[in-house]
Amino acid sequence: MPTAITAAGKQLLTPQDHTLILVDHQSQMAFAVRSIDVATLRTNVALVSKAAGRFGGHTVVTTVA
């Protein structure tokens, strides 16, 4: 069986080679799962999405609706 070898990337992330994907980050999903406080979830998602926006990367958002 082949062994996986990890190595550092040859370059840092750029806006052209990455995408932020936010999957079902909405109230009805957070209330059902309850794995994290809803206010903390909203704060974390807002911080990550704002950072991605300032970085100039693309963002894909999905919803259950």
Buried (B, 14 or more C-beta within 10 A) or exposed (E): EEEEEEEEEEEEEEEEEEEBEBEBBBEEEBEEEEEEEEEEBBEEBEEBBEEBEEEEBEEEEEEEE
